Amino acid sequence: MIGRPNDLDEARELLAVACRVLFRLGLVDYMGHPSLRIPGSDLILIKPRHSTRIGAQDAIPPERMAVIDLDGRLIAGTDPPPGERFIHTAIYQARPDVGAIVHTHQPMATVMGIAGEPIQPILHVQSELVSEPIPVWECARLVTDAALGADLAQTLGTQRICHLRGHGIVSVAESLPEAVINAIHLEQLAEAAWRVRAMGARPRVIPPDEIEQRAATGSGWAVRWHYYTETTDTP
Ligand SMILES: [Zn+2]
């Protein structure tokens, strides 16, 4: 099934596509990293740490992706994992339901958090993602050890998005396409709010009954994933 790899090779291909989509939409640069659980194992496949060897995220070959265990140790790969791998390891340990994680420093969502402005449901398709307030991790440190990761995972709780104040966001989902699409939707919501505020207006917050009705219609994540993979296929 699209977006749900059967083995390590398919997971590598999917992760490379996710890196490309996130990069070409401007949600990551050399920083930020997606990951997913390797099917049938307790291991994680993650974008490797940036270096002069790695280059831009839209051109990382699938075979360069790093395999790590749930303690963050490199199991297989030519390049080390990111310093902030503990975001991923801690959340996978705390959330058996999570199959994929995206961490970004995406511009608009990060700015909204710095300003202390909640990202609210103001766009129809994207609103369902933020129908509940997003938890905020009040710490701008790099998540470079297990204790910081566990603290962040606790703040995320059972939610799909966590804001890292002065840093970025984390998006978690059952599959990697869903985690990527939710990060995209979050950025679209933040940008719309910023534009409305720039006009001197206050955005209309969509009420729960309208969000519920909208969620029952329209296309699912698989169709959206197809769109984003197709439209980011060339630079
Ligand atoms: Zn970060």
Boltz pocket constraint, residues with backbone or C-beta under 6 A from the ligand:
constraints:
  - pocket:
      binder: B
      contacts: [[A, 31], [A, 32], [A, 84], [A, 103], [A, 104], [A, 105], [A, 167], [A, 168]]
      max_distance: 6.0
